[in-house]
Amino acid sequence: NAVLNVDTLSGYVGVNTTSPGAPLHVAPTTNTIPFNFGFETGTLGSFSSTTPTYQWAVGSTTVHTGTYAVYANNNAGYGQVADLTIVKTIPAGGSTISWWRNHNGCTELKLYIDGVLANNDACSSQGSWVLDSVPVSSGTHTFVWRADFAGKSGSDAVYIDDISFAGTLDNSSTAIFEGNVSIGSATPAAHVLD
């Protein structure tokens, strides 16, 4: 919900700001939105898998809910890592990140937040789904789930599904329009908003 304010001294209009600094000053909202991702699009979505040898992939063989989950496996050889990465902005007051995991074999699944180990699971959920969660401070963070196949041979695999953040900031940004501004005008000025 946007809030409209007019500075009667300057004639400036502010949207989501009580002190507009230009003829039209649109500030971002501070709404938070839930982030829940179960890979149901059949893609990694806003996640990336950047490890050159071992990649995360979306599959339908082992899932927590729905049709798809993401997985990494050691079928290609012996002892590497696979990273699944996403960058998210967490609102003031922080949040909690949660995900469901499952293992086939004894592969370590580690969560790094900004390069710092935040969670390490080694083999505790073989064949069954387990919910993990960790608190996250406010700010923009890089989350990396690492399947660590070091010392493993054979067909070990790790699965992740239903990743959720309690809330993330929306991606709005501030817009400041200088000069003549028209809103819904039939005669366009320098900047027109319809």
C-alpha positions as CSV (number, residue, x, y, z in Angstrom):
1,N,0.0,0.0,0.0
2,A,1.6,3.3,-1.2
3,V,1.3,6.4,0.9
4,L,0.9,9.7,-0.9
5,N,2.2,12.9,0.7
6,V,2.2,16.5,-0.7
7,D,4.7,19.1,0.7
8,T,2.5,22.2,0.6
9,L,5.5,24.6,0.8
10,S,7.5,23.1,-2.2
11,G,4.6,21.5,-4.0
12,Y,6.6,18.3,-4.3
13,V,4.7,15.0,-4.2
14,G,6.1,12.0,-2.2
15,V,5.0,8.4,-2.6
16,N,6.1,6.4,0.5
17,T,8.0,9.4,1.9
18,T,6.9,12.3,4.1
19,S,9.7,14.6,2.8
20,P,9.9,14.5,-1.0
21,G,13.1,16.0,-2.4
22,A,11.9,16.4,-6.0
23,P,8.7,17.2,-7.9
24,L,7.9,13.5,-7.7
25,H,9.8,11.3,-5.3
26,V,8.8,7.6,-5.2
27,A,10.4,5.7,-2.3
28,P,10.5,1.9,-1.9
29,T,8.0,0.2,0.3
30,T,9.4,-1.9,3.2
31,N,7.0,-4.8,2.7
32,T,8.3,-8.2,3.2
33,I,7.3,-11.1,1.0
34,P,7.5,-14.8,1.8
35,F,10.0,-16.8,-0.2
36,N,9.0,-20.5,-0.7
37,F,10.6,-22.5,-3.4
38,G,9.9,-26.2,-4.0
39,F,11.4,-26.4,-7.5
40,E,7.9,-27.0,-9.0
41,T,8.8,-25.1,-12.1
42,G,11.2,-28.0,-13.0
43,T,14.1,-25.5,-13.0
44,L,16.5,-24.0,-10.4
45,G,14.6,-20.7,-10.6
46,S,16.7,-18.0,-8.9
47,F,19.2,-20.5,-7.6
48,S,22.5,-21.2,-9.4
49,S,24.7,-24.3,-9.5
50,T,28.2,-23.0,-10.3
51,T,30.5,-25.9,-9.4
52,P,32.2,-27.0,-12.7
53,T,32.3,-30.7,-12.2
54,Y,29.2,-31.6,-10.1
55,Q,26.0,-29.7,-10.7
56,W,22.7,-29.6,-8.8
57,A,19.8,-30.6,-11.0
58,V,16.0,-30.8,-10.7
59,G,14.4,-34.2,-10.6
60,S,11.3,-36.0,-9.7
61,T,12.6,-39.3,-8.3
62,T,12.9,-38.3,-4.7
63,V,10.8,-35.3,-3.5
64,H,9.4,-34.0,-0.2
65,T,6.3,-32.4,-1.6
66,G,5.0,-31.8,-5.1
67,T,6.6,-33.1,-8.2
68,Y,10.2,-31.8,-8.1
69,A,13.2,-31.4,-5.8
70,V,16.8,-30.5,-6.4
71,Y,19.6,-33.0,-6.1
72,A,23.3,-33.5,-6.5
73,N,25.0,-36.9,-6.9
74,N,28.4,-38.5,-7.0
75,N,27.8,-40.6,-10.0
76,A,30.5,-38.9,-12.1
77,G,33.4,-40.0,-9.9
78,Y,35.2,-39.6,-6.6
79,G,35.1,-36.8,-4.1
80,Q,34.1,-33.4,-5.3
81,V,31.6,-30.7,-4.2
82,A,28.5,-29.3,-5.7
83,D,27.3,-25.8,-4.7
84,L,23.7,-24.5,-4.9
85,T,23.6,-20.7,-4.4
86,I,21.1,-17.9,-4.0
87,V,21.4,-14.3,-2.8
88,K,18.5,-12.9,-0.7
89,T,17.8,-9.7,1.2
90,I,16.5,-10.3,4.7
91,P,14.4,-7.5,6.4
92,A,15.2,-5.7,9.7
93,G,14.7,-8.0,12.6
94,G,16.1,-11.0,10.7
95,S,14.4,-14.2,9.5
96,T,14.7,-17.9,9.5
97,I,15.6,-20.1,6.5
98,S,14.2,-23.6,6.4
99,W,14.7,-26.5,4.0
100,W,13.9,-30.2,3.8
101,R,16.8,-32.6,3.1
102,N,17.3,-36.3,2.4
103,H,20.4,-38.4,1.7
104,N,21.1,-41.5,-0.3
105,G,24.5,-42.6,1.2
106,C,26.5,-40.5,3.6
107,T,27.2,-37.2,1.8
108,E,27.7,-34.1,3.9
109,L,25.3,-31.2,3.2
110,K,26.6,-27.9,4.5
111,L,24.9,-24.5,4.4
112,Y,27.2,-21.5,4.2
113,I,25.9,-18.0,4.8
114,D,28.3,-15.3,3.4
115,G,31.1,-17.9,3.4
116,V,30.6,-18.9,7.1
117,L,29.4,-22.4,7.9
118,A,25.9,-22.2,9.4
119,N,24.8,-25.8,9.3
120,N,26.5,-29.1,8.7
121,D,24.6,-32.3,8.3
122,A,26.5,-35.6,7.8
123,C,24.3,-38.6,7.0
124,S,21.6,-38.1,9.6
125,S,18.6,-38.4,7.3
126,Q,19.4,-41.4,5.1
127,G,16.2,-42.4,3.3
128,S,13.9,-39.9,5.1
129,W,13.2,-36.2,4.9
130,V,14.4,-34.0,7.8
131,L,13.6,-30.3,8.3
132,D,16.6,-28.0,9.0
133,S,16.4,-24.3,9.8
134,V,18.8,-21.6,10.9
135,P,18.3,-17.9,12.0
136,V,19.5,-15.2,9.6
137,S,20.3,-11.6,10.4
138,S,19.0,-8.7,8.3
139,G,20.9,-7.6,5.2
140,T,21.8,-9.1,1.9
141,H,23.3,-12.6,2.2
142,T,24.7,-15.3,-0.1
143,F,23.4,-18.7,0.8
144,V,25.4,-21.8,-0.5
145,W,24.3,-25.4,0.1
146,R,27.3,-27.6,-0.5
147,A,27.1,-31.3,-1.1
148,D,30.5,-32.5,-0.1
149,F,31.4,-35.9,-1.8
150,A,35.0,-35.9,-0.4
151,G,36.1,-39.4,0.3
152,K,33.0,-40.9,-1.3
153,S,32.7,-43.3,-4.2
154,G,29.7,-44.8,-5.7
155,S,26.3,-43.3,-6.1
156,D,25.8,-41.1,-3.0
157,A,23.2,-38.3,-3.5
158,V,21.7,-35.5,-1.5
159,Y,18.2,-33.9,-2.0
160,I,16.8,-30.5,-1.0
161,D,13.2,-29.4,-1.3
162,D,10.8,-26.7,0.0
163,I,13.3,-24.0,0.8
164,S,11.6,-21.0,2.6
165,F,12.5,-17.7,4.2
166,A,10.1,-16.2,6.7
167,G,10.4,-12.9,4.7
168,T,12.6,-11.1,2.2
169,L,12.6,-7.5,1.2
170,D,10.8,-6.6,-2.0
171,N,13.0,-5.3,-4.9
172,S,11.6,-1.8,-5.1
173,S,13.9,1.1,-5.5
174,T,13.7,4.8,-5.1
175,A,12.7,6.9,-8.1
176,I,13.2,10.7,-8.2
177,F,11.8,12.7,-11.1
178,E,13.2,16.3,-11.6
179,G,11.5,19.0,-13.7
180,N,8.0,18.9,-15.0
181,V,6.0,15.9,-13.9
182,S,2.5,14.9,-15.1
183,I,0.3,12.1,-13.7
184,G,-2.1,10.7,-16.3
185,S,-1.8,13.8,-18.4
186,A,-3.0,14.0,-22.1
187,T,-0.2,16.6,-22.6
188,P,3.1,14.9,-21.7
189,A,5.6,16.8,-19.7
190,A,9.2,15.8,-19.0
191,H,8.0,12.7,-17.0
192,V,4.5,11.2,-17.3
193,L,3.1,8.5,-15.0
194,D,-0.1,6.8,-16.1
